[in-house]
Amino acid sequence: SKWKNIEISDDEDDTHPNIDTPSLFRWRHQARVERMEEMDKEKEEMKKKRQSIQARLLDVKERIGKKDGDEAALKKELEKIENEGKELDRIENDILKKEKKTPWNVDTISKPGFEKTVINKKAGRKPDENLSEEEREQRMKQFVKENEKLCKQYGMLRKYDDSKRFLQEHLQLVCDETANYLVIWSINLEMEEKHELMAHVAHQCICMQYILELAKQLDVDPRACVSSFFSKIQSCLPEYRQQFESEIKGFKERIQKRAQEKIAEAVAQAEEEDRQERMGPGGLDPADVFESLP
């Protein structure tokens, strides 16, 4: 009977004479929860690997179709990716078998079987979350902590194909947080008078913003628009290319203006701090007093 394959519940009369019963139940439950969390973590990692393989597979197939590169090398790469996919299938099957063999318990047997109706349709774009400014700031800090190195690598790429491949391998970067990080980085580079590097990072930032805007217009997940954007930007009509370049130019001008404002703010703050340090008795600035003397 399937009811025999149920893990002992916390309220079963299964105790040990030398161990406090409530503690025993807590330890048993904690161990079970940790096993379940580990299994969920494995499945999430498999999901990310699957997305990466699918993106790389699509990219190589497109390049083979367009004869973009050495055909023999591309076919070899395609075979390698397909083998990675087969190995991933094997690992996922092992996880599924292990999950099926796991006994039911109080944390799984009571889960609702039908929470919502699912209709097959194109994956929609995730709705904006109603987060407070503090929550958004915290999420941005966490994103930068986990992905700053990857964001900078993307920001330094020169070729469209390299950018497309990099984003398809790191799909977590296709989001507003990456665009925001590149804006801040561009401003800092301009303040450091690294104008050429700022211009390049600004270009990468506009590419990311275009991908996000395309996803918004199509109402799909931004990650699904990476390949489409880079394919279109390389084969678009001259007037669209001119519009894209105009957007980059306007963005760089806004970056330069904001950098000048931040420099002016920093200078004003430094002068005010210097004035506060010079402040004498009665709250008077000796420099002002000296200048007012006849």
Summary of the structure (lengths in Angstrom):
residues: 294
radius of gyration: 28.6
end to end distance: 105.4
largest distance: 105.4
contacts: 697
relative contact order: 0.07
helix: 76%
strand: 1%
